[in-house]
C-alpha cells in the first residue's frame, strides 16, 4: 500500500505521531511519503514535499490562501499515487485538499481520505471557534475520521453530526520504539507533571496538592516540566521551595522517559481535555498515573490497577491518591508493572497501526 502522510501543521505531539506512523507503516512494508510542515524532516529516507508553515495561526491562514500550495501538493500526490492520504493534524487547507482528492477520483486518483481529530472540543482560548470550524470542514472532506477514544467519538458524532460508522476509535499509543520488557533501575523520587504548560492542565491543583501532601510527608518531592508560561503559578511554586524541581522548557524524549520512570506516579490533574500522550508514555516507562475524570483520559486507566481516577479540580482527592502510593514501594512496583502490561497489550503502535489500516481501508 502507498500512504501519504499530509501534516500541514505539526505541533510537538503531532510531530511525534507523524514520525511514529511513518516508521510503523514502513516497518509493515508500505511505501510512505510525507507532505507538509517545512520544519519537519523525517528521519527515514522517504519522498518529502515540504510546503507549509505551521508555526503560527497567521502562517496557517497565509498557507490556506496560497494557490501554489494546492498545485504543488496535488501534483506530488498525482506522481506518488497513494492509496491513502492520512491527515494527522488540523489545518484549514486540509479540507480543501481532501475535497480536491475526492473530486479527482473520477479521473483515476484513488486515495481514501482520513482525518485525525485530536480535540473534537477544542481547548479553551481565542482560537477555539476557528479550530472547531476548521475541524467541521475536515469532517466533511474525509472518508474516515480517527479519534483517540470512544468519548471523543461520541462528541464528534453529536457536535459535528457525522455518522458513527465513519469514525474509527483507536487507543492513544506510546510514541516510542516498541519495548517488550519494563525498564529497570527506577529510583522513585517524585510525583511528576510533564508536558506543555497550559491553563487546562490543572497545574494549580497539582501545586496545592503538593503543598498539602508536604504537611503529612515533609520529605516528598515533586517535578513540574514543560514549555509555556508559568507566571500565573509563581506563588504556588514559591511556596513549595526546594521540594519542587521545575524545568520550564520543552523536555526531550529521554528526559520524559527518565522522569516518568523515577516517579511515584505521573500526574494529570486536568480541568478539561480530550486525550493525552502522557499516559501511554508513563505506562511505557512502567509508571502508574493519577488522572482527572475528563474527556477520554479515564479510558486508558484501570482504576486502582494502572493508576487512579480522581475528580477534576479537587486537590484533596489528588492528595489521597498520592498518599496511597508514596513510600509504598510494593504497591508502586505492582501498579507500574500492570501499567507496563497495559502498554504491551494495548498501546504498541505496531499493533495499533495494523488495526488502523485495516479499518481505514474497509469498504
N, C-alpha and C positions, 0 to 999 in steps of 0.2 A: 504494500500500500504506500502511496505517496501522500505525505502530510505537510501542509503549510501552517506553521505557527505564525499568526499575524498579531503581534504585540505592539500596537502603536504608542502606547504609554506603559512603561514598566516601572512601577514602584519597587521598593525592596522586596516585598512579598511576591509581587507578580514576576519579578526577575527570577527569584528562586523557583517559582512554579514553572516558568518557561524553561529554565535550564533542566529541571527535573523531568518535565515532559519530553524535552528534546532527547535527553540521554536514555530515558525509558523506551521511547518509541524506536530509537536507533538500535538499542540492545535487543529489541524484539524483531529486528530485521527489516524495519520500514525505512523508506527514504524520507528524509525530513529537510525542510527548508525554513528559514526564518525571514520574516518581513516585518519591519517596524522601526522601533526606537533606535536612533543613531548611537545613543550612549551604551547600548547593549552589544557586546561582542561574544557570540557563542564560543565556548572553548573547543568544541568539536569542529571538524572540517566539514561544514555543510554550506549549501548555497545561501547567500545572505543578500537581502536588499535593505540597506539602512536608509530610511526615507523620512522618518518623522522625528519630532522634538517633543517629548512628553514631560519636559522639565517644569512647565508652569501651565496653568489653565489658559493664559493668553497664548502661549505657544500652541496648545492644542486647538484653540479656535482658529489660529492662522493656518494650521495644517488642514483643518476642516474646509477652509476656503480656497485651498490650493488645487486647481485643476491638474497640475502636473503630478501631484501625489497620486491621484486616482489613475492617471495614464500610466505612470511607472509601475504601480502595484499590479494593475490588470495585465500589463504587458509581461511582467515577471511571472504571474500566475499562468498566463497562456503558454509560456515557454516551459514552465515546470510541470504543468498539467496535474495538479493534486487531486486525490480522491476525497480529501477532507481539508477544509480550512477551519482551524481552531483559533478563536479569538480569546485570549486569556485575560483581557482587561477591558475596562470601559473607555471608550473614546468616541466622540461624535462622528468621526469618519468611518468607524467600523460598520455602522448600519448602512451607510452609502455603499461601501464595498460589498457588503453582504447582498444588498439588493441587486447590484450590478452582476455579481457572480450568478445569482439565481436567474436573472434575465438571460445571461449568456448560455445557460444550459441548452436552450433551444438551438444554439449554434454549435454545440459539441463540447463546451466547457462543462465538466461533470461534477465538481466537488459538492459535497454536503457541507452546510454551514453550521458550525457550533459556536455558541457564545457562552462564556463562563460568567455568571453573575455572582460576584463575591458578596455584595451587600444589597439585597433587594430593598431594604430600608437603609438609605444612606446615613452615614454618621452625621450628627448634628453639626450645623455650620452653614455659612452663606452659600456654599457650593451644593448643598443637599438637593435643592429643587432642580438645578441644571443636570446633576448626576442622575436623578430619578428620571427626568425626561429623556436623557441620552440612553439610559438603560431600557426605557419603554420602546424607543426606536429600535434598539438592538434586538429586543424580544420579537419584534415584528419582522425583522430581516432574517432571523435564524430558522433553520430546520429543527435544531435541537438546542436546548438550554441546559446548562450544567450548574449545579449548586452543591455546596458542602453541607448537606443536612436536610432531613425531612421538614424541619421547621421552616427553613428557607424556601423549600419547595411550596409549602402552604402559603407563605407570604407572597411568593411570586405569582401563584395561580390566582390569589384573591386580589392583590393590588395591581397586577398588570393584565389580569384577565386572559391568561393563556391556559391552554388545555393541560391537564395533569400529565397526559401521556407524552407531551412534548418535553417534559422536564426529566432530566436524569440526575439522580442523587448519588453522590459518591462521598466516601469519608475523606476528611482533610488529612492526607498522608504527611509523613515527615519528609521535608525537603533535604534529604541526606542520602548518601550511598547506603545500600542495603546493609544492615547489621544483623547477624544471626545469633550473636551471643551478647548478653548485657555487659556494659563496661565494668571494669574492676577498679578497686582502689579509691572509692569515693570517700571524701572527708566532709562529713555533714557539718557545715559551717554556718549556714544562714537560711532565712526564708527570702526568696528572691522574686522580684517583679522585673521582667525584662521586656523590651520592645519599644516601639515608637511612643514618645510621650504625648498623649492627647487627653482631653478632658474626660472622655468616657471610660478611661482605663481604671478609674477608681483609685488613683494614687493617694488622694486624701484619706480614703478608707484604709488603705494599706498602712499609711503613716500613723493614723490614730490607733489601729490595731496593734502596731508595733509598740507604741507608747504604753498601751495597756498591758501588753504581754510582758514588757520590761518590769512592770511593778511586781509580777509574780516570779519572773526569771531574769534577774538583772544581767546575767551573762549572755542572754540571747543576742543574736546578731542578724542583720538584715542587709539586703543588697537591692539597689534600685539602679537600673541601667537602660539607656536608650537615648536617641537623639530627640530633641524637642525642648520646649520652653518649660523650665522648672520654676520660674519665678512665682507662680501662684502658690507653690508648696514650700516656699523658703522657710516660713515659720515652723512648719511641721518637720522639715528636715533638720533645722537647727535644734529643735527640742530633743532629737534622738542622739545628737552628738556623735561620739566615736562608735556607737553601736550600729550605725548605718554607713555602708560604703556606697558612694554614688559615682557612677560613670556616665556623665551626660554627653554621650556620643553614640554613634552607630557602632554596635558591637560586631565583631567578626563571628563567623560560624563557629570557629574553635572556641572563642570566649563564651559564647552562649552555651555550647556543649559542656564546657568545664564548670560554668556557673550552675547550670541545671543539675549536673551530676553531683555537685557538692551541696545541694540544697536539701534541707529537711523537707521542703516542698516548694514547688513553683506556684506562685500565687497570681490569680487572675480575678481581682475583685471588681470586674467591670460593672458600671452603672447601666450600660446599654451595649448592644453589639450584635453581631450576626454569627461570626465564626472566628477562629484564631489558629494560626500556625504554631503558637507557643505550646499548646497541649501535646501535639504529636512529637515535638522536639523534646519535651520533658520525658515522655514515655520512651523515646529513642535512647535517652540517657538514664533510663531506669529511675526516674524521679516521679513521685506522686504529685498531684496538683490539688489546689483548692480553687474552685471556680464559682462565680456567681451564676444564679439561675436566670440567665438571659440568652436570647437567641438560640442558636444550635449548640452552644458550649456544653450543656449537660449531656448531649447525645454521645459525646466521646468519653464520658466519665461513668464508671460503675461506682456508685456512691459507697464509700467506706471500703472499697476494694482497690481501685486505682487512684482514688482521691476522695475529696469531699465536695459536695454541692451546698452552697450557702445562699442565704437571702442577699440580694444586692443592696448596697448602701448600709450594711449592718456590721460595724466594726466588732461588736461583741460576738456575733456568730463566727466571724473570721478568727477571732481570738480563741474561741472554743475549739475550732478545727486545728489551729496551730498548736495549741496546748496538748492535744492528743498525740501529736507527732513528736513534739520537741523532747529530746533526750531519751525517747523510746526507740532505741536503735533496732530492736527486733521488729517492731511494727513498721518502722521506716523501711527497713530492708525488705520485709514481706510485701508491703504495698508497692515499693519500687520494682520488685520482680514481677508482680502482677501487672503493673503498668507496662513493663517491657514486653510481657507476653501479649498484652493487648496490641501493642505496636506490631509485634511479629506476626500476629494473626490478621490484623485489620488495616494497618497503616503503612504497609510497604508499597511503594509506588510501582514495583514490578508487577504486583498483583492488581493494584488499582488500575494501572494503565491498560492492562489486558482486558479487564472487565469494561472499562470506559470505551475502548474502541469497539468492542463487540456491541455494546448498547448503542453507540452512535451510528453504526452502520446497519443496524436492523432496519428492515423496510417498514 
